């Protein structure tokens, strides 16, 4: 194939593709982004972004830009068959990851911010109006045939949606089901709703969802009865007015988007073939009732981008990229199942099922345990990894560390944890001295981690050249409470990769570290 035009080609300039490109660019990777459309989307398809995703944008240097376009949301309120509010979901720990929990936004705004950011990066090339027609791989990497000529790269990321050309070229199928029910989605302007939470109405006669946005935007979703509409056929405005009658009037110029569609609950059979990967809707599609479609794709990008960057930089072996599917597939599949269950329970059209649902939930929320189960969404699958790029006791690794505000003793500043740790790997000594951290750093020198002390029990950090972070409100101590007296190796995505007692030598073979150069071994 000859030389590479880029380290990575991203196919698809939707939110997931551009997020992956921004994360790669932030870590010095050369990226080409290809998009068959001639401009970013002007349709508000995705509509909710969560705290984990906002943290990902912080890593790409984009958080402040994205905060400008969101409503800082407070969760979702659920209503029973009679229209009575039953419970409202909220974050179990507000701002645990540094940002508000569940935030409405408009996809066109997000895509414009992402595209503007990518155009300003010297190591990113963004080609709109460029479709992919063929894909071939050999030992040197990947070659794409496009409508503007061939493009060569070491890796390709298929972020090109549910009808992915990359997935088709790789011969990968999808397993799952598509639902027969048709839903009408109306994105409207000039709306009076100003709530900072979404509303799910479990009326079996007409299940529907209302999600207020910024500047008078609002999304309405209604389950259609047989004969009222077909997917792909634009709904009649008369039907829309009839469905909206309990809430508002609507004129044609107030309609931003109006579609009818069916939901899919499918997962790609493989997420990697050679040096080609699938992310976002190309890898998994789910009903919208958990609000996790886009957020799952952003998690894909957050998991894979730093691994590719470390392979390109020679820190990790290429085998580390196999852990992308190992880690992400179980959570994506569990999230698809959750979305299906919520749809069946919350949006049932069977009055008897709705009555039983309302009776059971009403009784449950009268108890402390039941209320916390629903309000803190303990029914959501935990975002943890049980296999992959991990080494150490199962109860200590594969879990994310939150992002409290900390006092950076070296810079004498209050900062978010990730800003204090820096963009790469981190080796954190929890209640251990700087000499222990330096000795442990020899085991992971190839990763060039930042070296960090977290003193405990309200102690001052020992003087030294390590980054020392001091707890301000109990939240830093809480995040590292299980690791007292240990060294903690944090991955760039802030999951715990390894943890071991001070003074011991860790076994890091499962981390897929690159082979040391012969000169270093000598």
N, C-alpha and C positions, 0 to 999 in steps of 0.2 A: 504493500500500500504506500510505502514511502512516508514522508513526514506527516505529522498531524497538524491540522489547521488549529485545533484546540485540544486541551486535555479532555474536555467533556462537551458533548453536544446535548442540549436539552431540546426535546421535541415537544412543543406546546407552550405557548406564552400565556396560559391561564394563571390563576393565583398559585397553584402548586409548582408549575414549571418555573415561574419567575422567582418564587421563594427559594427553590433549590438553587437556581442560578445565583441569587444574591448571597446565599450561604457559602457557596463555593467561591465566589468572587472575594468575599470577606477573608477567606483563608488562602488567597493568592493563586487560585486555580484559574487557568484560561478557559473561558466558557463561550460557546456559541449557542444562541437560542433561536430556534426556527419556529415560525408560526404561519400557518397557511392563510389565516385571515390578514387583511391589510391594515387592521387597527385593533387595539384592545377592545374588549367586549363593552357594549353599551347596554347590556341586559343585566339587571340585578338578580342573578341566579342564586349564588351563595349569599347568606344574609346574617350569619352568626359566627363570631370568632371568639374563642375562649382565652383564658388566662395563659394556658400553656403555649398557645400559638403566639400571643403577644410577646412572651418571653423569647420565642424563637426569633421574632423580628428584632428584638434587642440584640441578639448575637450578630445579626446582619447589619446593624447600625441603622435600623429603620423604625424603631419603636415610636420615637417622637412623631414621625410622619404619620404612622398608622393611628396613633391616638387622636389625631386631628379629625379623623373621618368616622369615629365610632360613637355610639351612645354607650356610656359606661353602665352596662346592664347589671341587673340584680337577679337574673334567673328566669324561671317560668312559673306561672300560676296556672293551676289545674282546676277546672270547674266540673261539677257533676252534671247529671242528666237534666237537672232542673235549673242549671245556671248558677248554682251556689258555689262560691270558691271553697275548695277543700284543703289545699295546701299549696305552698309556694316553695320551689326548690331554690336553694342558695348554696354558696360555697361553705363547706364545712369549716374552713379557716380562711376568712377573707384575705385576699391578696397574698396567699401563701407563696405563689410564684411571682409576686411582685406587681401584679396587674389585676384589674377587675375581672370578675368571674366569667360572665357570658354576655357578649356585647354585640348588639345589632349594628350592621353597617351595610353599605351598598357596594356590590362587587365592582361596578365601573370605577368608583372612587379608589378602591384598593388596587385595581389593575393600573390605573394611571400613576399612582404613587410608586408602584413596583417598576413600571416601565421607565419612569423618569430616573429612578435610582440606578437601574441597569445601564441606561444610556450614559450616565456620568462615570461609570467604572471603566478604567482603561483596559482591564483584562476581560471585558465582556463585549461580544458582538451580538446585536439583536437584529434579526432579519424577519420582518413581517412580509406577508404575501409570498411565503416560501413553503411549499408543500413537500412532503417526503413521499417518494414513489417506490423506493427499494432500499433494502438494508442487507449488507453482507459483512461477515466477520472472518478474520483469520488471526494468526498469532500476534499480529502487529496492532490489532484493534478493530475498529468498526468503520465502514465506509457507507455513507448514505448518498443515494441519488436523490436530488431534489430538483424542483422546478427552476432553480437558478444554477444548477451544476452540482458536481460531487463535493461532499464535505467529509473530511477524515478526522477521527478523534480516537483517543484511547478508550473512552467510555461513552455510552449513549443512555440518556434517561428518557423513557417514554412517559411523558406527562400530558398526553394528548387525548385524555378523556375516555368516556365510556365506549366510543367507537374507535379506539386507538389503532392507528396505522402501524405503530411499532409493535403492538401486541399481535396484530394480524400477520406482520412480516415474520415475527418469531414463531408463528404457529401455535400460540398459546390460547387455550380455551378458557371459559369461565364456568364455574359451578355455582348453582343456586337457583333462584326462581324469580320470575317477574309476576307482579300482581295484576289482576284483572280490573281492579277498581280504578276509575278515572277521577282525577282531582283537578279542580280549577284553581289556578294561581293568578291572583290579581295584585300587581304592584301599583299602588295609587299615590297620587300627590294630593296636597291640600287636605290632609286628614286631621281630625281633631284629637286622635289618640296621642297622649303624651306619656304613657306609662313607660318605665324603664325595664319592663319585663314582658316576655311573651305570654300569650294566653291560649291555652288548649281547652277547647270546649268539648266535653264528652257527651254531647247530646246525640243519642242514637238516631234521632230523626234526621239530623244533619250535622255530623261531626265537622268541626272547623277550627282553624288556627288564626290568630291575629298577632302580628309582630310589628309594633311601632318602630319607626326609624327616625333619622334626623330630618329636620326642616320640613315636617309635614308629610314625610313618606310613611307608608304603611303597607305591609303585605297581609293579604287575606288568602286563606286556602280553604276550599270547601270540597267535601266529598260529593261527587255527582251521582245521581241516580241513573239507572239504565235509561238510555235514550236522551239524556241531557247533554252529552258531549262525548267526543272521541279524541284520543291522544293525537296531537299534531294538527287538529282542526281548531282554528281560533274561535273561542266562545262568542256567542251572540251577546251584544251589550245588554239586550233586554234581560237575558238570564242573569248577567252580572248584577244589574240593578235590582232584580228580585232577591237575589241572595244577600245583597248588601243593605236591603231596606231596613233591617233592624238597627243598622249602625250609621248609615250616611246615604246621601245622594251622590251620584257620580256623573260627570260629563266626559265626553270622549277625550278632551285635552288633558284630563286628569289621569288618564290611563298611561302608565309608564311601560307596563308589560302585562300581557294577558295570554296565558297558555293553558292547555289541558295536557296532562301527562299521566303516565303510570309509573309506579315505583319499582325499582329492581333491588334485589338482595343477592348479589353475586360476588364471588371472589375469584381472581385469576388462579389458574391451576399451578402456575409457576411465576415467580417474580423476577427471576434472573435467568438469562441464557447467555453464557459467555460473559462478555463485557457490556451487555445490554440489560437494563433494569426497568421495571414498571413501578409507577408511583401514582397516588391519587386514584381518580376514577378509572384509570387504565388498569389498576390492580384490584380495586374493590368499589362497589356501589352499594348504597344502603338507603332505606327509607329515611325521611328527614326528621322523624319524630324525636330523635335524641339530639338533633342539631350538631351531628358529628361528621358529616360528609367531608366538608372542606378541612376541618380540624384534623381528621384522620390523615388526609393527604399532606398537611403541613407536618404532622408527626413523621410521616414517611421521609420527607425531605430532611427533617432535623436528624433522623437516625442515619441516613445514608451519606449526606453531603460531607460531614467531617471524616467519615471513614474513607471516602474516595480521596479527599484532600490529604489524608495521612498516608495513603498508598502512593499517591503521586509524589509526596515529599520524602518517601522512603522510610517512614516511621512504622508503618504496618505492612505485613505481607498481604498480597492480593487475596489470600484465602479469608482475610477478615471480612471481605465483602459478602461472603456467604451468610454472615450473621445478620445481615439486613432482613432477609425473609424469616430467619429463625426467630428474631426478636419481634418483628412487626406483625407477622401473620396472625399469631394467636390473639393479639389485642384487636386487630381489625376484624377478625371473624367474630369475636365476642361482641364487638360494637355493632356489627351487622345484626347479630341475633337479638341484642337489646333493642335496636331500632324496630325490628319486627314485632317483638313482644309489646313494646309500647303502643305500636299501631293497633295490634289486636285488642289490647285492653282499653286504652284511652279512647280510641276511635271506633269502637264497636258500633254496629248498627242493630244489634240484637237487644231489645229492651230488657229482657230478663238478665242477660249478661251485664248490662249497664247497672241494673238495680243491685245485683250481687256485688259488683265492683264498688259501687258507692257505699253500700252497707259495710263492706269489709274495710275499705280505706277510712271511712268515718270513724269506725271503732278503733282502728290502729292509731290514728293521729291523736286519739284521746290519751294514749300512753306516751311516756317519754321516749321509749325505745322505738315505737312505731313512728312517732313524729320525726325523730332524727333519721330513721331509715328513709323516709320519703323526702323530707326537706333537705337533707344533706346528700341525697341521691346515692345512698349506699347500695342501690341496685346497679350502679354503673360498674363495669369491669375495671378493676384497678389497673393503672398503667404501670406495670412492673414487668420485668423480664426474668424468666426462670432458666433460660439457656441463652447462649450466644457469647459475646465478647465479655466474659465475666470470669472471675477467679476468687474463690473464697466461700465462706459459709453462706448457704442459700438465704438465710434470714437477714444477711447483712449486705448482699450485693444485688444488683439488678433493680434497685429502687431509686427514684429520683430524689435529689436534695432540693428542698424549697429555696426561695430567694428572699430571705429577710434583709432588712436594712442593718448594716453593721458599721462599726467605727473602725476605719482603716488607720491603725496606729502609726504607720509609716508616713502616709500622706496627710494625717491629721484631718480626715474628712469622713463624713457619713456618706456611705455609698450603698447601692444595691450589691448583693453578694457577687453576682456574675461580673460586674464591673471591677470589683476588687480582685477576683480570681484571675481575670484575663481571659483571652479567647480560646486557649488550648486546654491541655490536660492540667490537672492540679494534684499535688500531693499534699494532703492536709494532715498535720499532726494534731490530734485531739487530746489535749492535756498531757502532751509529751514535749520534751525539750527540743531546742533547735538542733542539737547534735544528733538526736535520733532521726529527725527529719532528713538531715543531710546524709546520714549513713544510708537511710532507706532510699534516697534519691538515686544512689548508684545502681539500684536494681532496675530503674525505669529511666535511666539517663537518655536512652534513645528517643523517648517521648518529649524530652525537654519540658517537663512540667514546671509550673510555678510552684514554689515552695511556701507553704502556709502554716502558720500556727493558729490554733484556736484554743486559748486558755480556758479553763473551766473553774467553777466555784468562785466566781468573781475575783479571780487573780489577775495581776498584771502580767503581760507577756514578758519573757526574758529578752534582754537586749540582744540584738543581732541583725543580720541582714535579711531575714525572712519576712514575708508579709505577715503581719500579725493582725488578726481580726477580733474585735471585742464585741461581745453581746450587748445589746442595748435594751431589749424588752423581753428577754427570755426565749425568743424564737430561734436565734442561732444555736443556743444551748439545746433547745428541743430537737432541732434538725440533726444534731450530732450526738444526742444523748446515748444512743446505742453503741457509739464508737469510742467511748472514753478509754484512754490508754492505748489507742490503736492508730496506725497510719491508714488513711483513706485515700485511695486513688480515684479521683473523679474524672470521668470522660468529658470531652468537650460538650456533650449534650447534658451534662450534670447528673448522669446516672452513676451510681457507685460501681466501678469496675472491679475493685479489689479492696480488701480490708484485712489487716493482720496486726497482731500485737507488736508493740515497739520492742526492738531487739531481735526479732525473728526474721528469717529470710523467707520471703513469699515465693510461692510457686506461681509464676505468671505465664506458663506455657499456653494457657487457654486464651491469652490476649492477642495471639497472632502477631507478635512483634516481628518486625522485619529482621532478617539475618544481619548481624553486624558486618560491616565491611572488613575485608581481610586485614587491612592496615590496623583497624581498631583491635581486632583479635590478637594481632601480633603484639 
